[in-house]
Amino acid sequence: MGSDDIPHSKLTGPLRRQSVKKNVAAIHVSGKLTLLQRKLSNVLLLNAYDALISKPKHQIDAQTLCMMVGYNSNDMETLKQSLRSLAETVAEWDMLDENGKQEWGVSSLLSYAKLQGGVCEYAYSPALAEKLHDPKVFALINLNIQRRFTSGHALALYENCYRFVRTGSTGWWDIALFRRLMGVEGSAYYESFKHLNAKIIKPAVAEVNKTSNILLTPEFKKMGRQVAEVRFLIKENPQLAMLDIDDGAGVRQGAVYTQLMELGVSDRLARQWIAEHGEDYVAEKVGYLKGRKGVDSPVRYLSAALRDDYKDAPAEAVKEVSPEVLAAAEARKAAEADAARRTAAEEAVKARERALRAQRLERIRDLAAGRSPTQRDADKRLFLSRLEDEIDREEFRRRGWSAALLAGEMTAFWEELIPGAFDELAGQGSGGAARRPG
């Protein structure tokens, strides 16, 4: 058989690398981190991200750091232990470089960390910082999503799958590599695929699908009678749009965002501009706008300034604008106004949906409060018995009738228990007691 006849589509792992043209890279971080330590590593990375390449070290207020990952803000010993664990954790990469040559590397996750005067100072090795800063290699994790995870294995699986969301699949992973990513290598118990699947894969997939902005479907490949490889098919989770999970909390604390709000820019558009252009560029154009007089629509003017890079020109370089340019500008303004109207309409619909969900939840809490203590206990037991997913049951045990994720199920339950309980809300939004998609 000639080399042109090799069935590359049936090969896996290193055997397929010769046909890979793009930098399909991955950084594998040891899974032997606790849930809180894994969350801590993501907060530190997010804090340092903008200056990963330009600054050798980074700082964050220690109490703020503890608060963001769920530590007691006075528990410095736990924070010290977690930072020590990150410094002892290995990050490993194996990828094609820009010239198509194979590159392997290894580094501690943090090169050093110290606590002094209520401030946490830390650094990454230069090689790892370069990899972490490349979005093709490493995906920043939405902190609002990670806070929802209750399992370290689920968060580890999410982190290792999320970077492949655009390609739709992780590709095939050797089972030994997967055990290492989950932090269970060396465990005799998880040498059995039956145990690995039942205790790690199935629960982790269920929590990722329930908690995050992606949906995973595992697939397995056997060698003989043994499962030798696993991959995860990935697609976006449409349900997350209804959960209002937002990754703009950090941006909203900035001075540029505040200036945009004062000009009347919508939250969504402000975050989009900052993400696309960077705070410095947006601040420059805000300053340019403030130097103009008689601007009727600051938002539209600023949009054009960002797009076309408006700058103050020397007086001698100023020329009369031609009719064609004016006509094109008016056409752009009309298109932007139309887009703004559509965006406003979409946001209004979403706002009504959020308001209706909030009203339903309030109605549910009122219905529950109006029952006798004996009835309330019976209602909870009956509702729990109808939940098939253990993650759903745990969510209800923790939050009771305030569990927003179960709004659809709870609405249907109370509508069945007390027919007409939501009739007064029926005309206020689309749909009545619709169940949440599974």
FIMI-416152 format. One line per 2 residues: number of its first residue (from 1); their letters; for each residue x, y, z of C-alpha. Coordinates in nm, 2 decimals, always signed. Layout:
<rs>
NUM = a = X:Y:Z | ... .
</rs>
This chain:
<rs>
1 = mg = +0.00:+0.00:+0.00 | +0.14:+0.34:-0.10 .
3 = sd = +0.17:+0.63:+0.14 | -0.11:+0.81:-0.04 .
5 = di = -0.34:+0.52:+0.05 | -0.30:+0.55:+0.43 .
7 = ph = -0.65:+0.59:+0.58 | -0.57:+0.89:+0.80 .
9 = sk = -0.93:+0.93:+0.90 | -0.91:+0.61:+1.09 .
11 = lt = -0.59:+0.70:+1.28 | -0.58:+0.88:+1.62 .
13 = gp = -0.32:+1.06:+1.83 | +0.03:+1.14:+1.69 .
15 = lr = -0.03:+0.94:+1.38 | -0.26:+1.20:+1.25 .
17 = rq = -0.05:+1.51:+1.32 | +0.11:+1.51:+0.97 .
19 = sv = -0.22:+1.62:+0.82 | -0.30:+1.89:+1.08 .
21 = kk = -0.26:+2.24:+0.93 | -0.38:+2.46:+1.21 .
23 = nv = -0.24:+2.51:+1.56 | -0.49:+2.28:+1.73 .
25 = aa = -0.33:+2.31:+2.07 | -0.41:+2.23:+2.43 .
27 = ih = -0.26:+2.28:+2.77 | -0.32:+2.00:+3.00 .
29 = vs = -0.32:+2.09:+3.37 | -0.30:+1.82:+3.63 .
31 = gk = -0.65:+1.73:+3.77 | -0.52:+1.68:+4.12 .
33 = lt = -0.66:+2.01:+4.24 | -0.95:+2.06:+4.47 .
35 = ll = -1.25:+2.24:+4.33 | -1.16:+2.56:+4.52 .
37 = qr = -0.80:+2.54:+4.40 | -0.91:+2.51:+4.04 .
39 = kl = -1.14:+2.81:+4.08 | -0.85:+3.00:+4.24 .
41 = sn = -0.63:+2.93:+3.94 | -0.89:+3.07:+3.70 .
43 = vl = -0.94:+3.39:+3.91 | -0.56:+3.45:+3.91 .
45 = ll = -0.54:+3.40:+3.54 | -0.83:+3.63:+3.47 .
47 = na = -0.68:+3.89:+3.69 | -0.34:+3.87:+3.51 .
49 = yd = -0.46:+3.81:+3.16 | -0.43:+4.16:+3.01 .
51 = al = -0.07:+4.19:+3.13 | +0.04:+3.83:+3.10 .
53 = is = +0.30:+3.91:+2.83 | +0.39:+4.27:+2.94 .
55 = kp = +0.44:+4.22:+3.31 | +0.65:+3.96:+3.49 .
57 = kh = +0.44:+3.95:+3.80 | +0.08:+4.03:+3.91 .
59 = qi = -0.11:+4.14:+4.22 | -0.46:+4.10:+4.36 .
61 = da = -0.61:+4.20:+4.70 | -0.60:+3.88:+4.91 .
63 = qt = -0.95:+3.93:+5.06 | -1.10:+4.00:+4.72 .
65 = lc = -0.94:+3.68:+4.59 | -1.08:+3.47:+4.88 .
67 = mm = -1.42:+3.62:+4.82 | -1.42:+3.54:+4.45 .
69 = vg = -1.35:+3.17:+4.50 | -1.56:+3.12:+4.82 .
71 = yn = -1.29:+3.11:+5.09 | -1.35:+3.28:+5.42 .
73 = sn = -1.18:+3.61:+5.37 | -0.98:+3.57:+5.69 .
75 = dm = -0.87:+3.21:+5.62 | -0.52:+3.29:+5.50 .
77 = et = -0.39:+2.94:+5.59 | -0.62:+2.78:+5.34 .
79 = lk = -0.52:+3.04:+5.08 | -0.15:+2.97:+5.14 .
81 = qs = -0.21:+2.60:+5.10 | -0.39:+2.65:+4.78 .
83 = lr = -0.12:+2.88:+4.63 | +0.14:+2.62:+4.74 .
85 = sl = -0.06:+2.35:+4.55 | -0.07:+2.57:+4.23 .
87 = ae = +0.30:+2.62:+4.25 | +0.34:+2.24:+4.27 .
89 = tv = +0.10:+2.17:+3.99 | +0.24:+2.09:+3.64 .
91 = ae = +0.10:+2.24:+3.32 | +0.21:+2.05:+3.00 .
93 = wd = +0.16:+2.13:+2.64 | +0.22:+1.93:+2.32 .
95 = ml = +0.14:+2.12:+2.00 | +0.24:+2.24:+1.66 .
97 = de = +0.42:+2.58:+1.66 | +0.37:+2.85:+1.40 .
99 = ng = +0.61:+2.67:+1.16 | +0.43:+2.34:+1.19 .
101 = kq = +0.70:+2.19:+1.41 | +0.61:+1.98:+1.71 .
103 = ew = +0.66:+2.16:+2.05 | +0.64:+2.00:+2.39 .
105 = gv = +0.68:+2.19:+2.71 | +0.62:+2.17:+3.09 .
107 = ss = +0.60:+2.43:+3.36 | +0.47:+2.48:+3.71 .
109 = ll = +0.13:+2.65:+3.70 | +0.27:+2.93:+3.92 .
111 = sy = +0.64:+3.01:+3.92 | +0.60:+3.18:+4.26 .
113 = ak = +0.34:+3.34:+4.49 | +0.36:+3.55:+4.81 .
115 = lq = +0.13:+3.72:+5.05 | +0.23:+4.05:+5.21 .
117 = gg = +0.04:+4.34:+5.35 | -0.30:+4.19:+5.24 .
119 = vc = -0.18:+4.16:+4.88 | -0.13:+3.83:+4.68 .
121 = ey = +0.16:+3.86:+4.44 | +0.23:+3.59:+4.19 .
123 = ay = +0.39:+3.51:+3.85 | +0.39:+3.26:+3.56 .
125 = sp = +0.69:+3.13:+3.38 | +0.74:+3.33:+3.05 .
127 = al = +0.68:+3.03:+2.84 | +0.36:+2.94:+3.01 .
129 = ae = +0.24:+3.30:+3.01 | +0.28:+3.31:+2.63 .
131 = kl = +0.07:+2.99:+2.60 | -0.20:+3.11:+2.84 .
133 = hd = -0.24:+3.44:+2.66 | -0.30:+3.27:+2.32 .
135 = pk = -0.68:+3.21:+2.28 | -0.61:+2.93:+2.03 .
137 = vf = -0.43:+2.75:+2.31 | -0.61:+2.82:+2.63 .
139 = al = -0.97:+2.94:+2.69 | -1.04:+3.17:+2.98 .
141 = in = -1.32:+3.04:+3.19 | -1.63:+3.24:+3.27 .
143 = ln = -1.61:+3.30:+3.65 | -1.98:+3.32:+3.69 .
145 = iq = -2.02:+2.98:+3.54 | -1.74:+2.82:+3.74 .
147 = rr = -1.89:+2.94:+4.06 | -2.19:+2.72:+3.99 .
149 = ft = -1.98:+2.40:+3.98 | -2.00:+2.17:+4.29 .
151 = sg = -1.76:+1.90:+4.16 | -1.39:+1.94:+4.09 .
153 = ha = -1.41:+1.66:+3.83 | -1.69:+1.84:+3.65 .
155 = la = -1.50:+2.17:+3.64 | -1.19:+2.00:+3.52 .
157 = ly = -1.38:+1.84:+3.24 | -1.54:+2.17:+3.15 .
159 = en = -1.21:+2.35:+3.14 | -1.05:+2.08:+2.92 .
161 = cy = -1.35:+2.07:+2.68 | -1.44:+2.44:+2.65 .
163 = rf = -1.14:+2.53:+2.45 | -1.27:+2.30:+2.17 .
165 = vr = -1.62:+2.45:+2.15 | -1.56:+2.60:+1.81 .
167 = tg = -1.44:+2.27:+1.66 | -1.73:+2.07:+1.81 .
169 = st = -1.51:+1.79:+1.96 | -1.21:+1.73:+2.18 .
171 = gw = -1.07:+1.47:+1.95 | -0.98:+1.13:+2.09 .
173 = wd = -0.80:+1.12:+2.43 | -0.62:+0.81:+2.55 .
175 = ia = -0.79:+0.68:+2.86 | -0.47:+0.72:+3.06 .
177 = lf = -0.45:+1.09:+2.96 | -0.82:+1.13:+3.06 .
179 = rr = -0.75:+0.98:+3.40 | -0.46:+1.23:+3.45 .
181 = lm = -0.68:+1.52:+3.35 | -0.94:+1.42:+3.60 .
183 = gv = -0.67:+1.37:+3.87 | -0.74:+1.00:+3.93 .
185 = eg = -0.43:+0.85:+3.77 | -0.26:+0.59:+3.99 .
187 = sa = -0.59:+0.49:+4.15 | -0.65:+0.12:+4.13 .
189 = yy = -1.02:+0.17:+4.16 | -1.04:+0.39:+3.85 .
191 = es = -0.83:+0.15:+3.65 | -1.16:-0.02:+3.59 .
193 = fk = -1.34:+0.17:+3.31 | -1.67:+0.06:+3.46 .
195 = hl = -1.59:+0.26:+3.78 | -1.44:+0.55:+3.58 .
197 = na = -1.75:+0.59:+3.37 | -2.00:+0.55:+3.66 .
199 = ki = -1.82:+0.77:+3.92 | -1.63:+1.03:+3.70 .
201 = ik = -1.75:+1.05:+3.34 | -2.13:+1.03:+3.38 .
203 = pa = -2.16:+1.26:+3.68 | -1.92:+1.51:+3.54 .
205 = va = -2.09:+1.53:+3.20 | -2.43:+1.56:+3.38 .
207 = ev = -2.31:+1.86:+3.58 | -2.14:+2.03:+3.29 .
209 = nk = -2.46:+2.00:+3.08 | -2.66:+2.12:+3.37 .
211 = ts = -2.43:+2.40:+3.49 | -2.24:+2.55:+3.20 .
213 = ni = -2.27:+2.71:+2.86 | -2.18:+2.39:+2.67 .
215 = ll = -2.34:+2.05:+2.62 | -2.12:+1.74:+2.61 .
217 = tp = -2.18:+1.39:+2.46 | -1.91:+1.13:+2.54 .
219 = ef = -1.80:+0.87:+2.28 | -1.58:+0.57:+2.34 .
221 = kk = -1.34:+0.37:+2.12 | -1.24:+0.02:+2.20 .
223 = mg = -0.93:-0.18:+2.14 | -1.04:-0.54:+2.15 .
225 = rq = -1.28:-0.56:+2.45 | -1.13:-0.27:+2.64 .
227 = va = -1.22:+0.10:+2.61 | -0.90:+0.27:+2.50 .
229 = ev = -1.00:+0.63:+2.41 | -1.27:+0.88:+2.48 .
231 = rf = -1.38:+1.20:+2.32 | -1.65:+1.45:+2.39 .
233 = li = -1.87:+1.61:+2.13 | -1.94:+1.97:+2.22 .
235 = ke = -2.22:+2.22:+2.13 | -2.34:+2.54:+2.29 .
237 = np = -2.61:+2.52:+2.56 | -2.90:+2.74:+2.44 .
239 = ql = -3.05:+2.72:+2.79 | -2.77:+2.95:+2.93 .
241 = am = -2.93:+3.25:+2.75 | -3.22:+3.22:+2.99 .
243 = ld = -3.00:+3.19:+3.30 | -2.85:+3.54:+3.24 .
245 = id = -2.50:+3.41:+3.31 | -2.27:+3.71:+3.23 .
247 = dg = -1.90:+3.73:+3.20 | -1.88:+4.12:+3.21 .
249 = ag = -1.84:+4.16:+3.59 | -1.48:+4.26:+3.57 .
251 = vr = -1.54:+4.50:+3.27 | -1.82:+4.68:+3.46 .
253 = qg = -1.58:+4.78:+3.73 | -1.36:+4.99:+3.49 .
255 = av = -1.36:+5.37:+3.44 | -1.41:+5.33:+3.07 .
257 = yt = -1.73:+5.13:+3.12 | -1.86:+5.39:+3.36 .
259 = ql = -1.80:+5.67:+3.10 | -1.98:+5.47:+2.83 .
261 = me = -2.28:+5.43:+3.07 | -2.29:+5.80:+3.12 .
263 = lg = -2.30:+5.86:+2.75 | -2.61:+5.63:+2.72 .
265 = vs = -2.43:+5.33:+2.57 | -2.61:+5.00:+2.65 .
267 = dr = -2.44:+4.75:+2.88 | -2.42:+4.49:+2.60 .
269 = la = -2.27:+4.74:+2.35 | -2.02:+4.88:+2.60 .
271 = rq = -1.89:+4.54:+2.68 | -1.87:+4.45:+2.31 .
273 = wi = -1.67:+4.76:+2.23 | -1.43:+4.71:+2.52 .
275 = ae = -1.38:+4.34:+2.42 | -1.32:+4.42:+2.05 .
277 = hg = -1.11:+4.74:+2.08 | -0.96:+4.74:+2.43 .
279 = ed = -1.01:+4.99:+2.71 | -0.73:+5.23:+2.59 .
281 = yv = -0.86:+5.26:+2.24 | -1.22:+5.31:+2.36 .
283 = ae = -1.10:+5.57:+2.62 | -0.92:+5.76:+2.34 .
285 = kv = -1.24:+5.78:+2.13 | -1.45:+5.88:+2.43 .
287 = gy = -1.21:+6.17:+2.49 | -1.24:+6.26:+2.12 .
289 = lk = -1.62:+6.26:+2.15 | -1.61:+6.49:+2.45 .
291 = gr = -1.41:+6.74:+2.26 | -1.68:+6.77:+2.00 .
293 = kg = -1.97:+7.02:+2.04 | -2.33:+6.99:+1.92 .
295 = vd = -2.32:+6.61:+1.88 | -2.69:+6.50:+1.86 .
297 = sp = -2.63:+6.13:+1.91 | -2.32:+6.05:+2.12 .
299 = vr = -2.37:+5.68:+2.09 | -2.39:+5.67:+1.71 .
301 = yl = -2.10:+5.92:+1.68 | -1.88:+5.72:+1.92 .
303 = sa = -1.96:+5.40:+1.72 | -1.84:+5.57:+1.40 .
305 = al = -1.53:+5.71:+1.58 | -1.44:+5.36:+1.70 .
307 = rd = -1.50:+5.20:+1.35 | -1.32:+5.47:+1.15 .
309 = dy = -1.06:+5.57:+1.40 | -1.15:+5.94:+1.43 .
311 = kd = -0.86:+6.16:+1.53 | -0.80:+6.53:+1.56 .
313 = ap = -0.63:+6.64:+1.23 | -0.40:+6.94:+1.20 .
315 = ae = -0.58:+7.25:+1.09 | -0.41:+7.27:+0.75 .
317 = av = -0.51:+6.91:+0.67 | -0.88:+6.97:+0.72 .
319 = ke = -1.07:+6.95:+0.39 | -1.43:+7.00:+0.29 .
321 = vs = -1.62:+6.67:+0.30 | -1.75:+6.56:-0.04 .
323 = pe = -2.13:+6.50:-0.09 | -2.05:+6.13:-0.16 .
325 = vl = -1.88:+6.09:+0.18 | -2.17:+6.27:+0.35 .
327 = aa = -2.42:+6.04:+0.18 | -2.22:+5.73:+0.28 .
329 = ae = -2.21:+5.86:+0.64 | -2.58:+5.91:+0.65 .
331 = ar = -2.64:+5.56:+0.51 | -2.42:+5.42:+0.78 .
333 = ka = -2.60:+5.62:+1.04 | -2.94:+5.49:+0.92 .
335 = ae = -2.81:+5.13:+0.92 | -2.67:+5.18:+1.27 .
337 = ad = -3.00:+5.33:+1.39 | -3.19:+5.03:+1.25 .
339 = aa = -2.95:+4.79:+1.42 | -2.99:+4.98:+1.74 .
341 = rr = -3.37:+4.95:+1.72 | -3.35:+4.58:+1.66 .
343 = ta = -3.11:+4.54:+1.95 | -3.34:+4.74:+2.18 .
345 = ae = -3.64:+4.53:+2.07 | -3.45:+4.21:+2.15 .
347 = ea = -3.34:+4.34:+2.49 | -3.69:+4.44:+2.57 .
349 = vk = -3.82:+4.09:+2.49 | -3.55:+3.94:+2.71 .
351 = ar = -3.63:+4.18:+2.99 | -4.00:+4.08:+2.97 .
353 = er = -3.90:+3.72:+2.98 | -3.68:+3.77:+3.29 .
355 = al = -3.95:+3.97:+3.46 | -4.21:+3.70:+3.40 .
357 = ra = -3.97:+3.43:+3.53 | -3.91:+3.64:+3.84 .
359 = qr = -4.29:+3.68:+3.89 | -4.35:+3.30:+3.85 .
361 = le = -4.08:+3.23:+4.11 | -4.23:+3.48:+4.35 .
363 = ri = -4.57:+3.33:+4.29 | -4.43:+2.98:+4.37 .
365 = rd = -4.28:+3.10:+4.69 | -4.61:+3.26:+4.79 .
367 = la = -4.80:+2.94:+4.71 | -4.55:+2.74:+4.92 .
369 = ag = -4.57:+2.99:+5.21 | -4.95:+2.97:+5.22 .
371 = rs = -4.94:+2.60:+5.28 | -4.94:+2.44:+5.63 .
373 = pt = -4.61:+2.31:+5.77 | -4.73:+1.95:+5.70 .
375 = qr = -4.83:+2.04:+5.35 | -4.51:+2.22:+5.28 .
377 = da = -4.30:+1.91:+5.38 | -4.53:+1.69:+5.17 .
379 = dk = -4.50:+1.93:+4.87 | -4.12:+1.92:+4.88 .
381 = rl = -4.11:+1.54:+4.91 | -4.35:+1.50:+4.62 .
383 = fl = -4.16:+1.75:+4.40 | -3.83:+1.58:+4.48 .
385 = sr = -3.97:+1.24:+4.39 | -4.04:+1.37:+4.04 .
387 = le = -3.69:+1.49:+3.97 | -3.49:+1.22:+3.79 .
389 = de = -3.16:+1.41:+3.78 | -2.95:+1.40:+4.11 .
391 = id = -2.81:+1.74:+4.02 | -3.16:+1.88:+4.00 .
393 = re = -3.25:+1.72:+4.33 | -2.94:+1.87:+4.50 .
395 = ef = -3.02:+2.21:+4.35 | -3.37:+2.19:+4.50 .
397 = rr = -3.24:+2.07:+4.84 | -3.00:+2.37:+4.85 .
399 = rg = -3.24:+2.64:+4.72 | -3.59:+2.51:+4.78 .
401 = ws = -3.86:+2.69:+4.59 | -3.61:+2.97:+4.50 .
403 = aa = -3.42:+2.73:+4.26 | -3.43:+2.94:+3.95 .
405 = ll = -3.29:+2.66:+3.74 | -3.59:+2.45:+3.81 .
407 = ag = -3.85:+2.73:+3.74 | -4.01:+2.53:+3.46 .
409 = em = -4.05:+2.21:+3.66 | -4.17:+2.40:+3.97 .
411 = ta = -4.43:+2.60:+3.76 | -4.57:+2.28:+3.61 .
413 = fw = -4.58:+2.11:+3.95 | -4.78:+2.40:+4.12 .
415 = ee = -5.01:+2.44:+3.82 | -5.09:+2.07:+3.85 .
417 = li = -5.13:+2.10:+4.23 | -5.33:+2.42:+4.22 .
419 = pg = -5.49:+2.46:+3.88 | -5.51:+2.82:+3.76 .
421 = af = -5.24:+2.93:+4.01 | -5.06:+3.12:+3.73 .
423 = de = -5.35:+3.25:+3.53 | -5.30:+3.60:+3.64 .
425 = la = -4.95:+3.59:+3.49 | -5.05:+3.42:+3.16 .
427 = gq = -5.10:+3.74:+2.96 | -4.77:+3.89:+3.07 .
429 = gs = -4.53:+3.70:+2.86 | -4.49:+3.41:+2.61 .
431 = gg = -4.58:+3.07:+2.74 | -4.73:+2.96:+3.06 .
433 = aa = -4.60:+2.67:+3.27 | -4.35:+2.56:+3.00 .
435 = rr = -4.09:+2.31:+3.12 | -3.73:+2.39:+3.10 .
437 = pg = -3.56:+2.20:+2.81 | -3.38:+1.89:+2.94 .
</rs>
